[in-house]
Amino acid sequence: MRGFISALLAVKPIDIVIVAVTALIVLSVIGYSVWKKKTGKGGGCGCGCKSCPSADKCNANKKKE
């Protein structure tokens, strides 16, 4: 237990800020991706074909119309 406490005391504030900012960025990217998937704003038919030139001819898109 003493080793854990001394390790926490050895952490500098800048290290905590770097870890917190990195975690916030990662969680934001994950949250944005989940939001896009749930709201259907990802584009294409949901199978990752947004960049495909024939994406508008996809069967899944025809069903939505």
C-alpha positions as CSV (number, residue, x, y, z in Angstrom):
1,M,0.0,0.0,0.0
2,R,2.8,2.4,0.8
3,G,4.2,1.9,-2.7
4,F,0.9,2.9,-4.3
5,I,0.7,6.0,-2.2
6,S,4.3,7.0,-3.0
7,A,3.6,6.4,-6.7
8,L,0.6,8.7,-6.5
9,L,2.6,11.4,-4.8
10,A,5.3,11.2,-7.4
11,V,2.9,12.1,-10.2
12,K,3.3,15.7,-11.4
13,P,0.2,17.8,-12.2
14,I,1.1,18.0,-15.8
15,D,1.0,14.2,-16.1
16,I,-2.5,14.2,-14.7
17,V,-3.6,16.9,-17.1
18,I,-2.1,15.0,-20.1
19,V,-3.8,11.8,-19.1
20,A,-7.1,13.6,-18.5
21,V,-7.1,15.4,-21.8
22,T,-6.2,12.3,-23.7
23,A,-9.0,10.3,-22.0
24,L,-11.4,13.2,-22.8
25,I,-10.4,13.1,-26.5
26,V,-10.8,9.4,-26.8
27,L,-14.2,9.4,-25.0
28,S,-15.4,12.3,-27.2
29,V,-14.5,10.4,-30.4
30,I,-16.2,7.3,-29.2
31,G,-19.3,9.2,-28.1
32,Y,-19.5,11.1,-31.4
33,S,-19.2,7.8,-33.3
34,V,-22.0,6.2,-31.2
35,W,-24.2,9.3,-31.7
36,K,-23.7,9.3,-35.4
37,K,-24.6,5.6,-35.6
38,K,-27.7,6.0,-33.4
39,T,-29.0,9.0,-35.3
40,G,-28.3,7.6,-38.7
41,K,-26.1,10.6,-39.7
42,G,-23.2,8.4,-40.7
43,G,-24.2,8.4,-44.4
44,G,-24.5,5.6,-46.8
45,C,-26.5,2.5,-45.9
46,G,-24.8,1.9,-42.6
47,C,-22.4,-0.6,-43.9
48,G,-19.6,1.9,-44.5
49,C,-20.2,2.4,-48.2
50,K,-20.5,6.2,-48.0
51,S,-17.5,6.7,-50.3
52,C,-18.8,4.1,-52.8
53,P,-19.9,5.7,-56.1
54,S,-22.9,3.4,-56.1
55,A,-24.0,4.1,-52.5
56,D,-27.3,5.7,-53.6
57,K,-28.2,2.5,-55.5
58,C,-27.8,0.3,-52.5
59,N,-30.8,-1.9,-51.5
60,A,-30.8,-0.6,-47.9
61,N,-31.1,3.0,-49.2
62,K,-34.0,2.0,-51.5
63,K,-35.9,0.6,-48.6
64,K,-35.6,3.9,-46.7
65,E,-37.1,5.9,-49.5
